[in-house]
Amino acid sequence: MDLGFKMLDDFLFRYRFLIGGILIAVILVGSGVLIWDKVKQNKTAAENSQIVEIQKQNDLLRAQLSQNSEPQVAGVVTENESDKININIADASELDKLPGIGPAKAADIISYRDSNDGFQSIEDLTNVKGIGDKTFENLKDLITVGE
């Protein structure tokens, strides 16, 4: 038994630096793997939180857009015709609700409409005294001549 212990002692003494080096290498590799895994988890968590934040901002913007604008198809405004004021049948109080149109301009619109058998197109509104291109641009999406 003494011989077996002596051989083990000689073996350990002879290869002590090699055994120590292997143990240090195993510890370093294991630590490196743990650190790499932790960094990967933190990076994934940060990316996930950014995705959640972007999704929240996207939802907020979609809600704001749906509240502030009408739906559009192929660049054409698809407003409901019933929401527009028909300038061929509107009375002075309805015309007065339009931006830039007061009681005097409403009376001028009705006068022009009566003298010319109505408006053939909304662009005819620019023929009314006091309604220029700028006023028409503000009104064109709010008015119709009917069908």
C-alpha positions in Angstrom: 0.0 0.0 0.0 2.8 2.2 0.7 4.1 1.7 -2.8 0.8 2.8 -4.4 0.7 6.0 -2.3 4.3 6.7 -3.3 3.6 6.3 -7.0 0.6 8.6 -6.7 2.7 11.1 -4.9 5.4 10.9 -7.6 2.8 11.3 -10.3 1.2 14.4 -8.8 4.6 16.0 -8.1 5.8 15.4 -11.6 2.6 16.6 -13.4 1.5 19.3 -10.8 2.0 22.2 -13.3 0.1 20.4 -16.0 -2.8 19.5 -13.7 -2.9 23.0 -12.4 -2.9 24.5 -15.9 -5.7 22.2 -17.0 -7.8 23.2 -13.9 -7.2 26.9 -14.5 -8.1 26.5 -18.2 -11.4 24.7 -17.3 -12.3 27.4 -14.8 -11.5 30.2 -17.3 -13.5 28.5 -20.2 -16.5 27.9 -17.8 -16.4 31.5 -16.6 -16.2 32.8 -20.2 -19.2 30.7 -21.2 -21.2 32.0 -18.3 -20.3 35.6 -19.0 -21.1 35.2 -22.7 -24.5 33.7 -21.9 -25.3 36.5 -19.5 -24.3 39.1 -22.1 -26.5 37.4 -24.7 -29.4 37.4 -22.3 -29.0 41.1 -21.5 -28.8 41.9 -25.2 -31.9 39.9 -25.9 -33.8 41.6 -23.0 -32.7 45.0 -24.3 -33.8 44.2 -27.8 -37.2 42.9 -26.5 -37.7 46.1 -24.5 -36.9 48.2 -27.6 -39.4 46.2 -29.6 -42.1 46.6 -27.0 -41.4 50.4 -26.9 -41.5 50.7 -30.7 -44.8 48.7 -30.8 -46.3 51.1 -28.2 -45.2 54.1 -30.3 -46.6 52.5 -33.4 -50.0 51.9 -31.7 -50.1 55.4 -30.4 -49.3 56.9 -33.9 -51.9 54.7 -35.5 -54.5 55.9 -33.0 -53.6 59.5 -33.6 -53.8 59.0 -37.4 -57.2 57.3 -37.2 -58.5 60.2 -35.1 -57.0 63.0 -37.2 -57.5 61.9 -40.8 -60.0 60.2 -43.0 -59.0 56.9 -44.8 -57.4 57.3 -48.2 -57.3 55.0 -51.2 -54.7 55.4 -53.9 -54.1 59.1 -52.9 -57.7 60.0 -53.2 -59.6 61.3 -50.2 -62.5 59.0 -49.5 -64.6 61.2 -47.4 -68.3 60.5 -47.0 -70.3 62.6 -49.4 -73.0 63.0 -46.8 -70.6 64.9 -44.6 -70.0 67.5 -47.3 -72.2 70.6 -47.8 -74.1 70.6 -51.1 -73.6 74.2 -52.4 -76.5 73.8 -54.8 -79.1 73.3 -52.0 -77.5 74.7 -48.8 -79.1 77.6 -47.1 -77.2 80.6 -45.8 -76.8 79.2 -42.3 -75.2 76.0 -43.7 -72.9 77.9 -45.9 -71.9 80.2 -43.0 -70.5 77.1 -41.2 -67.8 76.8 -43.9 -64.4 78.3 -43.1 -63.9 81.7 -44.6 -67.6 82.1 -45.4 -69.6 84.6 -43.5 -73.2 85.8 -44.0 -72.2 88.2 -46.8 -70.4 85.5 -48.8 -73.1 83.0 -48.1 -75.6 85.5 -49.7 -73.3 85.9 -52.7 -73.1 82.2 -53.2 -76.9 81.8 -53.1 -77.3 84.8 -55.5 -74.8 83.3 -58.0 -76.4 79.8 -57.7 -79.9 81.3 -58.3 -78.7 83.4 -61.4 -76.8 80.5 -63.0 -79.1 77.5 -62.4 -76.8 76.2 -59.7 -73.2 75.1 -59.8 -72.1 72.5 -62.3 -68.8 71.8 -60.4 -67.3 72.9 -57.2 -64.7 74.9 -59.1 -67.6 77.2 -60.2 -67.5 78.5 -56.7 -64.4 80.6 -57.7 -66.8 82.6 -60.0 -68.5 84.0 -56.9 -67.3 87.5 -55.9 -64.9 87.3 -52.9 -64.0 83.6 -53.3 -60.5 83.2 -54.8 -58.2 80.2 -55.2 -57.0 80.3 -51.6 -60.6 80.2 -50.1 -61.5 77.5 -52.6 -58.6 75.3 -51.6 -59.8 75.5 -48.0 -63.4 74.6 -49.0 -62.9 72.0 -51.8 -62.9 69.0 -49.5 -65.9 70.2 -47.5 -68.3 70.9 -50.4 -70.1 69.1 -53.2 -72.5 69.9 -56.0 -74.4 66.7 -55.6 -75.1 64.3 -58.4 
